[in-house]
Amino acid sequence: MSIDSPASRVQRVRHELKIRRVEVVRVRAIGSHFRAITFGGPALQDFHSASFDDHVKFILGDGPDAAKRDYTPRSFDPVAGELVIEFALHGDGPCAAWAAQAAPGQQVIIGGPRGSLIIPLDYEWHLLVGDETGLPAMSRRLEELPRGARVTVIAKVGDAADRRAFAGEAAADVRWVSSDAELLAAVQAWTLPAGDGYAWCAGEAATMVAVRNELVNVKGLGKHAIRAAAYWKRGGSGYHENLE
């Protein structure tokens, strides 16, 4: 393991890549278009996820035609050896289709995480912005933040039935929107607080570019104080990019 410490307090940690065969243990519906799937198996014995926006590579099939998508480890119980991943059921992609019919006993392959971005918990304020694909990471982050942490959540879901009650003890101001345009408008209406803070943003590529531009180039948030990622791209598949 190697650690790269940039000028900011955020640390990037590299992990040895491991490929694991895991088995479905439980399946639970969340809202209208999400399923939380719990995986188990001896291959998870040394699994570790150090950051709320870690990603594992979810692999269906074999060879060059295998479907590969990135998913956030929603939670991991090292005692039970169980990993939970939330799947959005929107669209007709192979991984969403698999998740819609997943049942205990089925086996799949996961790889990683290959690295973690460790974002400290003690910032004076936090901003979380994302669409459906960012909900698992945002949910995990809110559960990890300390009691009373100041955090604004701007979350977009197309179906109001997918809105969820976030757990945790942070002082969260949650703002739900239903479209990418409303998401950007909510970010534009948000006032940049004084003090040392951090913004985490993830969702559709073009929307996240616009969100990052608003926060950095319009509102003046330092580039060291934001993590913006394109988790998917309209019209594309298997897309993931960190925006700098």
C-alpha positions in Angstrom: 0.0 0.0 0.0 1.3 3.5 -0.9 -0.1 6.9 0.2 0.0 10.0 -1.9 -0.6 13.2 0.2 -1.5 16.2 -1.9 -1.4 19.8 -0.7 -4.9 19.5 0.8 -5.8 17.3 3.8 -7.3 14.7 1.5 -5.3 11.5 1.1 -5.2 9.0 -1.8 -4.5 5.5 -0.7 -3.7 2.7 -3.2 -4.7 -0.9 -2.6 -3.5 -4.2 -4.1 -6.1 -5.2 -6.7 -7.9 -8.4 -5.8 -10.5 -10.3 -7.8 -13.2 -12.1 -5.7 -16.0 -14.5 -6.4 -18.9 -13.7 -4.1 -22.4 -15.0 -3.5 -25.7 -13.3 -3.0 -26.9 -13.7 0.6 -29.9 -11.3 0.7 -31.8 -8.9 -1.5 -33.8 -5.9 -0.3 -35.9 -3.4 -2.2 -35.2 0.3 -1.6 -37.8 2.7 -3.0 -39.1 2.0 -6.5 -35.8 1.6 -8.5 -33.1 0.4 -6.1 -32.1 -3.0 -4.7 -29.6 -3.5 -1.9 -27.9 -6.8 -2.4 -25.8 -8.4 0.3 -22.9 -10.6 -0.8 -20.9 -13.0 1.3 -18.2 -15.7 0.9 -14.7 -16.5 2.0 -13.2 -14.3 -0.7 -14.4 -11.3 1.4 -12.3 -12.2 4.4 -9.7 -9.5 3.7 -12.0 -7.0 2.0 -11.5 -3.4 3.0 -13.2 -0.2 1.9 -11.6 2.9 3.4 -13.7 5.7 1.9 -17.4 6.3 1.3 -16.8 6.8 -2.5 -14.7 3.7 -3.1 -15.6 1.6 -6.1 -15.5 -2.1 -6.8 -15.7 -3.4 -10.4 -18.7 -5.6 -10.7 -18.2 -8.2 -13.4 -20.8 -10.3 -15.2 -19.7 -13.0 -17.7 -16.3 -14.0 -18.9 -13.8 -12.9 -21.5 -13.9 -9.7 -23.6 -17.7 -9.7 -23.6 -18.0 -9.5 -19.8 -20.0 -6.5 -18.5 -18.0 -4.4 -16.1 -19.5 -1.6 -14.0 -18.3 0.4 -11.0 -20.4 0.3 -7.8 -19.9 1.9 -4.4 -19.5 -0.5 -1.4 -22.5 0.7 0.6 -21.3 -1.1 3.7 -19.1 -3.9 4.8 -19.4 -6.0 8.0 -16.0 -7.6 8.7 -17.4 -9.8 11.4 -20.2 -11.3 9.2 -18.0 -11.0 6.1 -20.9 -9.3 4.2 -20.7 -6.6 1.6 -23.7 -4.5 0.6 -24.0 -2.9 -2.8 -27.0 -0.8 -4.0 -28.1 -1.2 -7.6 -30.2 1.4 -9.5 -32.6 -0.4 -11.7 -33.0 2.4 -14.2 -32.3 1.5 -17.9 -31.7 -1.8 -19.5 -28.0 -2.4 -18.9 -26.8 -5.9 -18.1 -25.9 -5.2 -14.4 -29.3 -3.5 -13.7 -31.0 -6.4 -15.4 -29.1 -8.8 -13.3 -29.8 -6.9 -10.1 -33.6 -6.9 -10.9 -33.6 -10.7 -10.8 -30.8 -11.4 -8.3 -31.6 -14.1 -5.7 -29.6 -15.8 -2.9 -27.1 -18.3 -4.1 -26.1 -16.6 -7.3 -22.4 -15.9 -7.8 -20.6 -13.0 -9.4 -17.1 -11.5 -9.6 -16.0 -8.2 -8.0 -12.6 -6.5 -8.2 -11.1 -3.9 -5.9 -11.3 -1.3 -4.5 -8.0 -0.3 -6.2 -7.8 2.9 -4.2 -9.5 5.2 -1.7 -9.8 9.0 -1.4 -9.8 9.7 2.3 -11.7 12.9 2.9 -11.5 14.0 6.6 -14.6 14.1 8.7 -13.8 17.3 10.6 -14.4 20.0 8.0 -16.4 22.9 9.2 -19.0 22.2 6.5 -19.7 19.6 3.9 -21.6 19.7 0.6 -22.9 16.5 -1.1 -24.4 16.7 -4.6 -25.5 13.8 -6.7 -28.1 11.9 -8.7 -29.4 8.4 -8.2 -26.0 6.9 -8.9 -24.5 9.0 -6.1 -27.0 8.1 -3.4 -25.2 5.0 -2.0 -22.0 7.1 -1.4 -23.9 10.0 0.0 -25.9 7.7 2.3 -22.7 6.1 3.6 -21.0 9.5 4.1 -23.9 10.8 6.2 -23.7 7.8 8.4 -19.9 8.3 8.9 -20.0 12.1 9.7 -19.9 13.0 13.4 -22.8 14.2 15.4 -23.7 17.8 14.5 -21.5 18.0 11.4 -22.9 20.8 9.0 -23.8 19.2 5.7 -26.0 20.2 2.8 -27.3 17.5 0.6 -28.6 18.2 -2.9 -29.9 15.0 -4.3 -31.7 14.3 -7.6 -34.1 11.4 -8.2 -36.5 11.2 -11.1 -39.1 9.4 -9.1 -40.2 10.8 -5.7 -40.7 7.3 -4.5 -36.9 6.8 -4.5 -36.3 9.6 -2.0 -35.0 8.1 1.2 -34.5 9.0 4.8 -30.8 9.4 5.5 -29.4 7.9 8.7 -26.6 9.4 10.8 -26.2 12.1 13.4 -25.0 15.0 11.1 -26.9 18.2 11.0 -28.1 17.6 7.4 -30.0 20.1 5.2 -31.5 17.8 2.6 -32.8 19.3 -0.7 -34.4 16.9 -3.1 -34.8 17.8 -6.8 -36.2 15.8 -9.8 -34.1 16.8 -12.8 -30.6 17.7 -13.8 -31.6 21.3 -14.4 -33.1 21.5 -10.9 -29.9 20.0 -9.5 -27.8 22.7 -11.1 -30.2 25.4 -10.1 -30.1 24.2 -6.5 -26.3 24.4 -6.5 -26.4 27.9 -8.0 -28.8 29.0 -5.2 -26.6 27.5 -2.5 -24.4 30.0 -0.6 -20.7 29.0 -0.1 -20.2 29.0 3.6 -17.2 30.6 5.3 -14.6 28.3 6.8 -12.8 25.2 5.8 -15.2 22.9 3.9 -15.4 20.2 1.2 -17.7 19.5 -1.7 -18.3 16.0 -3.1 -20.3 15.7 -6.3 -21.1 12.7 -8.5 -23.6 12.0 -11.3 -24.1 12.4 -15.0 -21.0 13.7 -16.8 -22.3 16.9 -18.4 -24.2 17.9 -15.3 -21.2 17.3 -13.0 -19.0 19.4 -15.3 -21.6 22.2 -14.9 -21.8 21.7 -11.1 -18.0 21.8 -10.7 -17.8 24.9 -12.9 -20.4 26.7 -10.7 -18.7 25.8 -7.5 -15.1 26.5 -8.6 -15.3 29.2 -11.3 -18.4 31.0 -10.1 -18.5 30.6 -6.4 -14.7 30.5 -5.9 -14.4 27.1 -4.1 -10.7 26.0 -4.1 -9.9 23.1 -6.4 -8.4 21.3 -3.4 -11.8 21.4 -1.7 -13.9 19.5 -4.2 -14.2 16.0 -5.6 -16.3 15.9 -8.7 -16.9 12.6 -10.6 -18.9 11.6 -13.7 -20.4 8.2 -12.7 -22.1 7.9 -16.0 -22.5 9.7 -19.4 -25.8 10.1 -21.2 -25.7 7.9 -24.3 -22.7 5.9 -23.1 -22.1 2.8 -21.0 -19.5 1.8 -18.5 -18.4 5.4 -18.1 -16.5 6.7 -15.0 -14.3 9.8 -14.9 -12.9 12.0 -12.2 -13.2 15.7 -13.2 -10.3 18.0 -12.5 
